[in-house]
């Protein structure tokens, strides 16, 4: 298999791609979150997940009119994009009553995101970029929406409960989580790590998240066709817990 898909189709995210092999070398393949490894990926320009443009599914989502945009008091709907990289999706989601924060652990990624946004003459009043660790960053306010793409699958599976906990901490009680799931299979290592829909459910359901919808990503780039689904989640008033029999129940 060639290391890259057809033009405009993104890169293949498996070991047939030398850049994926290099990413795994930099990350180290350990159970720990390798912040230095991710920083080095951006510093070396080894970012095979970067499409170089907004994700088509994000563009469709914005055009669908199903995203909230502001309220009657003129307050903007706030959106967080963790692991935003070069910020294409941040800019695409912004505007129309939405203020989007792009978060990435890499200063190099954030610098690139700011440069790209400036070059595109994007409205800088409707988004911001922050270089910080998703797992320790403390914003001044919680968010109305969180959008996750190629972030969950990039985390070593043992970190997924911590990911879900941070999502719950950063999202308003009535907020929405949107996950564009990259469902990698047959990976002997990662990133991306093997991922299934049930992996999201196992860590999100106990924290009060309910999947309201899920559908195949019909506009996925060529190299990711048939591997992606978009799910939209809402938080219930009270999270679930386990009863004495170890069964999930609603509090």
FENQUI-V512116 format. One record per residue. N is the residue number from 0. RES is the residue in one small letter. PSI is psi in degrees with one decimal (none if undefined). Layout:
# FENQUI-V512116
[[N:RES:PSI] [N:RES:PSI]]
This chain:
# FENQUI-V512116
[[0:x:138.3] [1:x:155.6] [2:x:-20.2] [3:x:148.9] [4:x:-176.0] [5:x:161.4] [6:x:133.4] [7:x:-0.1] [8:x:3.7] [9:x:178.1] [10:x:151.8] [11:x:129.0] [12:x:60.5] [13:x:-175.9] [14:x:-3.2] [15:x:-13.3] [16:x:116.0] [17:x:-29.4] [18:x:-35.6] [19:x:-41.1] [20:x:-43.3] [21:x:-39.9] [22:x:-45.1] [23:x:-32.7] [24:x:-42.2] [25:x:-38.6] [26:x:-35.6] [27:x:-14.7] [28:x:19.1] [29:x:170.8] [30:x:-13.0] [31:x:153.4] [32:x:111.3] [33:x:85.8] [34:x:-39.7] [35:x:-37.5] [36:x:-44.7] [37:x:-37.9] [38:x:-42.8] [39:x:-33.4] [40:x:-47.2] [41:x:-36.9] [42:x:-34.8] [43:x:-7.9] [44:x:26.4] [45:x:86.2] [46:x:68.5] [47:x:-15.7] [48:x:-16.0] [49:x:119.0] [50:x:-15.4] [51:x:10.9] [52:x:166.4] [53:x:146.1] [54:x:127.2] [55:x:-36.9] [56:x:-31.1] [57:x:-43.2] [58:x:-43.8] [59:x:-39.9] [60:x:-45.2] [61:x:-43.1] [62:x:-17.5] [63:x:-22.1] [64:x:10.8] [65:x:-1.8] [66:x:132.7] [67:x:150.4] [68:x:90.9] [69:x:175.1] [70:x:-177.2] [71:x:-23.7] [72:x:4.3] [73:x:8.4] [74:x:132.0] [75:x:146.0] [76:x:126.8] [77:x:136.7] [78:x:138.0] [79:x:133.4] [80:x:96.6] [81:x:146.8] [82:x:46.1] [83:x:-16.1] [84:x:-129.7] [85:x:1.7] [86:x:12.4] [87:x:-45.9] [88:x:-29.2] [89:x:-50.0] [90:x:-39.9] [91:x:-35.5] [92:x:-17.3] [93:x:167.3] [94:x:-178.5] [95:x:40.1] [96:x:11.1] [97:x:137.7] [98:x:123.1] [99:x:134.3] [100:x:121.5] [101:x:123.7] [102:x:131.3] [103:x:146.8] [104:x:-16.1] [105:x:122.8] [106:x:-36.5] [107:x:-39.8] [108:x:-44.4] [109:x:-39.1] [110:x:-42.5] [111:x:-40.8] [112:x:-43.9] [113:x:-40.3] [114:x:-45.9] [115:x:-42.3] [116:x:-41.0] [117:x:-41.8] [118:x:-30.4] [119:x:0.3] [120:x:38.2] [121:x:155.3] [122:x:99.6] [123:x:-8.4] [124:x:-7.3] [125:x:8.9] [126:x:165.3] [127:x:155.8] [128:x:136.8] [129:x:130.2] [130:x:107.5] [131:x:164.4] [132:x:120.5] [133:x:-35.4] [134:x:-12.0] [135:x:-12.9] [136:x:137.9] [137:x:97.7] [138:x:162.9] [139:x:-27.8] [140:x:159.5] [141:x:167.4] [142:x:153.3] [143:x:-34.8] [144:x:141.6] [145:x:132.3] [146:x:125.3] [147:x:124.5] [148:x:131.4] [149:x:32.1] [150:x:-53.3] [151:x:-48.2] [152:x:-14.6] [153:x:-12.9] [154:x:139.4] [155:x:134.5] [156:x:-29.2] [157:x:-15.1] [158:x:-2.5] [159:x:-38.5] [160:x:-37.2] [161:x:-36.9] [162:x:-48.4] [163:x:-40.7] [164:x:-41.7] [165:x:-38.3] [166:x:-46.5] [167:x:-38.0] [168:x:-34.4] [169:x:-10.5] [170:x:140.2] [171:x:157.6] [172:x:-36.5] [173:x:20.4] [174:x:174.3] [175:x:135.0] [176:x:128.6] [177:x:120.2] [178:x:117.8] [179:x:101.5] [180:x:124.5] [181:x:105.4] [182:x:75.1] [183:x:142.7] [184:x:156.1] [185:x:17.7] [186:x:128.0] [187:x:-17.7] [188:x:-169.2] [189:x:179.8] [190:x:158.2] [191:x:146.4] [192:x:155.3] [193:x:133.0] [194:x:137.3] [195:x:162.5] [196:x:-39.2] [197:x:-24.9] [198:x:-36.7] [199:x:-46.5] [200:x:-39.9] [201:x:-31.9] [202:x:-22.3] [203:x:-38.9] [204:x:-44.0] [205:x:-16.1] [206:x:9.4] [207:x:12.9] [208:x:134.0] [209:x:129.7] [210:x:114.6] [211:x:-28.4] [212:x:153.8] [213:x:136.5] [214:x:155.0] [215:x:145.0] [216:x:95.0] [217:x:-15.3] [218:x:23.4] [219:x:148.3] [220:x:158.4] [221:x:-44.8] [222:x:-8.8] [223:x:10.1] [224:x:134.4] [225:x:2.8] [226:x:2.0] [227:x:145.1] [228:x:144.9] [229:x:127.3] [230:x:144.2] [231:x:127.5] [232:x:144.9] [233:x:150.1] [234:x:134.1] [235:x:166.1] [236:x:-37.0] [237:x:136.7] [238:x:166.0] [239:x:162.9] [240:x:175.1] [241:x:133.7] [242:x:-174.9] [243:x:-22.0] [244:x:1.7] [245:x:17.5] [246:x:144.7] [247:x:135.2] [248:x:163.4] [249:x:128.9] [250:x:none]]
